[in-house]
Amino acid sequence: MEKGIGCVVMAAGLGTRFGGGKLWAELEGRSLIRRALEAVPADRVVRTAVVSGDREILRLAAEFGFQPVENPRPEAGAAGSLRLGLRAVMPCQGALFLVADQPLLRRETVSALADFWLAEPEGIAALGCGGRRGNPCLFPERFFPELLALEGDRGGGQVIDRHPEALRLMETDGVELMDVDRPEDLERMGKSRR
């Protein structure tokens, strides 16, 4: 029986450069967290876990039918969220990791990334623009032990750095890869969409 793709939405960052509360900030009337959850291709994944330390984000995840996974120590870094989320979606043949601060990422693009990965499911697939890797990334099961061993504030990029030969980029519009770190990033995105 096919185990399918598990999806992890990484939504536990503290957003300190933003001034806090980043994922509740809005672009065109929809919060970043809502936009991230809407970008999950639910018909293409077997289960989705949303990792956060924010109870309201976890409540919203449940409304979407996703598994809320509490990260009690978001200050410990991205690797902790990655491990919690991966454990929540296992067993699966591949794990798709989305970050919650890319408000222009489209569901259709994430779905296309799943197809791109399924064509060569032994490798790692990621969105990219101009040859530069972005997010989301999709890892096959063979890399789960390395992902589960990660520590600190760097996520799956550490595994990709160790296995560059396994990475395949699906080129997309760089706009979808833009993330929000500071309020001015959100303002710039809003202006570019007008």
N, C-alpha and C positions, 0 to 999 in steps of 0.2 A: 504494500500500500504506500502511495506517495505521501511523504511527510509535508511537502509544500514549503512555502516561505513564511517565516515569522517576521513580524515588523515591530521595531522598537522605536518609539518616539521619545527622544531625549529632551525632557522639559524640566530639568532640575537645576539648571544654571541659576546663579544668584543675580545675574544682570547688574553687577556692581558698576560697570562703566556706563550703563544706561541710567543708573540712579535707583535701581530696584523696580520691581513690578513690570519688567520689560514685556513678558508674554501677554499681559493684559492691555498693553498699548494697542491702539487701533490704527489700521490702515484702511481707508475707504469704508469705515463703519464696522469692520470686523477685526476682532482681536487677533494678535499673532498666534495664540494657542489655538483658537478656532480655525484659523487658516491652515495651521499645521495638521490638525486632525482631519480637516476636509481634504487634504492632499494625500491621505493614506488610501491606496487603492484596495479597499476592503474586499472587493470581489476577487482579488488576486492573491491575497494572503490568508493563511489558515487561522492566525490569531495575531492580535496587536496588543502590545503592552505600552502603556504611557507611564514613564518614570518621572516623578516630581516630588518635591517636598511641600508643594502647595496643595492644601486640601481641596480648594475650589477647582484646581486643574484636574485633580483626581476625580472629583465629582463630575466634571464635564466629560472626562474620558469615559466614565461609566454610562453617561447619557448617549454617547456615540456607540456603545456596545463594546468598548475596548476594556482591557483589563487594567485597572489602576494599580500601579506599583509604587508604594511610598519609598522615597529615598530619605531616611532620617538624617543623613549627613551629606547634603549636597556640597558643603564647603570642602569635602575631601577630594573633589574633582570628578572629571568626566568618566574615568575608568570605573568608579563605583556604580554610576548609573548604568553604564554599559553592561556590567556584570549582572546587576539586578534585572535589567530588561531581558538580557539573553536567557538567563535562567527561567524567566517567566514564559518565554515563547518556545522553549525547547520541549519536546524534540521537534526539529524542523530540518529540512534539507539545506536551507539557507536563511540568513538573518539580514534583514534590511534595516539599516539604521538611518532615521531621519532626525535632523535637528529642528527644534521648534521655532527658530528665529529666521527662517527663510520665507517671508510672507508671499513672495511672488512665485514660489514653486507650485507647479500645477499637477493635479492628480494624474492627468494624461501622461505627463512626462515620467512620473514615478512608475506608472503602469508599463510604459515603454521600457524603462530600465529593468523591470522584472523580466520582460520578454527577452531583452538583450542578454541578461544573465543566464536565462534558461537555455539559450543557444549554446553556451559553454559554461555549464554549472560547476566546473571544477576550479574556475578562476574567481577573482574578485572583480566586481563591476562597480563603477562609480560614474556619476555625472561629471562632465568636465567641459571646459571652454578653452579653446586655443591650446589644447594639450595640458592644461592645468587641472588637477583634480579638485573636485568640490564634493558636496554632499547632495543627496544621500549616497551611501555605499552599501553593497550587498556582498556578504561573505558566505562562502560555502561551509558546510559543517566541519570540514577538515581543519578549519582555522579556529573553531570554537575553543579548544583547549588554550590556545595562545590568547584569545580575547578574554577568557575567564581569568587569566593570570595577570592581566594588566593592572597597574597601580598608578595613582597620581592623576594629574589633570589632562593628560593626553589620552585620547581614545584609540579607535581602531587604526588611526594613521601610523601608529608604531608598528602594527602588524604589516601594513602595506609597505612601510619602509624596509622591513626585513625581507619582503617577498615581492620586489618590484616586477619580477617576471610574471607574476600571477595577475597583475592589474590590467584591466581593459577599460578604457574610457568611452562612454557614450557622449558624444559632443552634443551640447545644447546651447541655447541662448544664455549668455552670461547673466542676463537680468534675473533669471530664475535662481541663480546660485548666490545672488546678493544676500548677505545676512545683516542683521541689525545688531550693532554693538552700542550705539549711542543714539540719543533722540534725533540728532541731525541726519543720521542714516535713514530714519523713517521719513523725515521731512523730504529728503532728497528723492526717495522712492515715490512718495506721493506726487511730487512735482513732475517726475519722469513719466508718470502714468497719465498726466493731464493732456 
